[in-house]
Amino acid sequence: MNPPRTRRTPALLAGTALTVSALVVAGAAPASAAPVHGNIAATAEANTNGTCALAPDEASSSGEAATFTSGAGGATAHVQEGYHASAASTVGASGSIDVETTASGSTRDRAFKRLDLESTGLVMLRNDAALDCGLELLAASEATAVLKVAKRGKVRIAWNSSAGDLERFTLKGAAGVVLDRVPTRPEGEVTVRVKPGRYTLTSKASITADEADVAVGATATTLGFYTLRATYLS
């Protein structure tokens, strides 16, 4: 039986596209000559409906970005945050986010051989009191990788996810989009033909939690992961 998927929170997801993308772009790009290189990001975000406010020392959005390149080992981006939404000194809802994104690439004959992306996220949300703070939490991971293909062949992309949303992954070449997939299953694979050139692979994944889904006095905990592997096949 496949694990249930967490309901997406549109307000948070809409804001995160810009937040995470900014983190990815902010990272220094690896040497463009590397057969496999790119950027990754991990982001934690919280939002309320205005009835309550986050504690003054808690940022509504934070994250970390990192770069990776083949031949230099893998890279990790990690963020951990805690939140308390309160009104009139009463905590209505609280929670925490811990999300990590990793990436590594390998080569053969100075060209792309394999790319591995992985994300783990832990989201906890407690409905402390009946204040209807509207607390929403989002743990997000994003990756962008450039892959050098030296000969005609195929690229196989396999994915596996649990308890969150692997929202989308795309593969683009010089001629445009080769693959644009919004997975409808928690695991699967797809293979596409490629020509010599450089291709850009991007992926996004998220885990959300909403106070409205948690009974007063209860705590909801979601531990999710996703893996994505791209392999060159001759």
N, C-alpha and C positions, 0 to 999 in steps of 0.2 A: 504493500500500500504506500502510495506517495504521501509525504508529509504535507499537511495543510499549509497554504500560503497565506502570509499576513496581508491584510487589506491595505492597499495603498492609501496614503494620505495626500490628496491632490495639492493642498496648499503648500506642504513642505516640498513635495517633489518638484513643483514648479520653480521654487526659489533655489533649489539645490543645483539645478542645471548650470546656472551662472556661477554659483559659489565654487563648485568642484572644478568646473572648467577653468576658472581663474587660478585655482591652485595648481592645476596641471601646467598651464602656460607659464606660471611664475617660476617653475623649476628650470634650472639651467639645462639646455639641451646637450646631450652627449655628442661626441664627435660624429658628424654625419657620415663618415666613411665606415662606421661600424655596421656589419651586416644585420644586427638586431639592436635597436636602442629605443628608448621612449621614456615616458613619464607616468607616474602613478599618483593617486591621491586618496586620502581617507578623510571623511568629513563627518562631523557631528552637528546636528542642528535641532533646535527646540523652538516651539511657537506656542502662544496662548491666544485666547479669544478676546483679550483685553479686560476681562473681569479680574484677572489676577496678573501679577507681574513676576518675572524671574528675579531671583535674588540679585542685588546690585553687582556682586562680584562674579556673576555667571554670564558668559557670552552666549548670545542666541545662536551663533554659528562659529565654529572653529575647525581647524583641520591641519593636516601636514601633507606635503608633497615630497616626492623623491624621484630621482632619475636612475635609469639602469642602462647598461650596455653589455653586449656579449663580450666575454673575455675578462670582465671585471667583477664577476659574481652577481648575485641577486641584489635586490633593493627592497626596502620595507618602508611603508608610510603608516603611522599609527597615531590615533588620537583617543583620549579617554576624558570624559566630562561627566559632571553630576549637575542635577537641576532641582530647584525647588520653586514651585509656583504658589504664590501666597496673596492674600488680601486681608487687610486690617490685622496684620501680624499672625494670621492663621494660615498654615500650609494646607493648600487644597489638594495638591498633587506633587509628586516628586518622581525622580527617575535618574537613570544613568545610561551612558552609551560608551561602549568600548569597541572600536573597529580597527582592523588592520588589513592592509593591502600589500601583497608581495608580487614581485615579478622577476623572472630570469629568462635568459635566452641562450641558445647554443647554436653553433655554426658547423658547416662542413664545406671545405673547399672555398672558404671566404664568402659563403652565402648562408642565408637563413636555413636552419635545420629545424629548430623547435622553439616555441615560446610558451611559457607557463605563467598564467595569472591565477592568483588565489586571494580570496577575501574571507575573513571571519568577522562576525559581528555579534555582540551581546547587547540587547536592549532590555532594560527593566523599567517599568512604570507602575507606580503605586497611586491609587486613588485614595488619598488620605482623609478627605472630608468632602461633604456634599456642597462644594462651592461652585462646581461647574466651571473650572478654570480653562477647560478646552486645551489642556496640555497635549501636544503632539511631539513625538520624537522621531528623528530620522538618522539612521546610520547609513552612509553611502560610500561606495568605492567606485573609482573610475580609472581607466588605463588607456593610454595611447601608445602604440608601438609601431615602429617603422621596420619593415622586413625587406631585405634585399634578396630577390630571386634571380639566379644566374642562368637557369635553363628552363625551357618549357616543362611543365609538370602540373601537379595538383597541390592544393593546400586543404588539409582536413582540419576542421575545427570541431572539437568535442567539448561539451559542457556538462556540468553537474551542479545543481543548486538545491538548497534546503532552507525552508522556513522564511525565505525572502523573495525578492523579485530580481532575477537577472533580466533587466529591463530591455536591453538591446545590445547587439554587437554588429559592427559593420566592417567590411573590408573594401578599401578603395585603392585603385591603381591610377596610372597616368590617364587612362581613358575614361575614368569615372568609377561609379559604384559597381563592384563585383558581387557583393553580398550585403544584404541589409535584413537582419533577422530579429524578430521579437519572439523569443521562445514561448511556446504555449505548453511545453512539458518541462519538468524539472531536470531532465537529462536527455541528451541526444547528440547527434553529430551530423555534419554536412560537409561535402567535398566540392570544391570548385576548381576549374582549370585556370592556370596562370601562365603568363608569358614573362620573359626576362624584364626586370624593372624593380622599382621600389613600391611597396604596398603599405598602406596604413591601416592598422587594425585598432578599433576602439571598442570599449565595453563599459557598461554601467550596471551597477547592482545596488540594491537598497534593502533595508529592513526598517519597518515603521511600527510605531505603537501610538494608540490614541486613547486618551483618558475616557472617552465616551464608550469604549469597549470593555472597560474594567469596572467592576462593581465597587461601591464605596467600602473601604477597608481591605480591599484585595490588591494583590500585586500580580502583574503579568510579566513573564520573562520569556524572551525569544532569543534563542541561539541559532544563528544561521551561518551558512557558508556558501561559497560558490567557487568552482574551479573552471578554468577555460584553458584548453591546450590547442595550439595551432602547430601543425606538423607539415613540413614539405615532403611530398611524395614524388619521386621521379617517374 
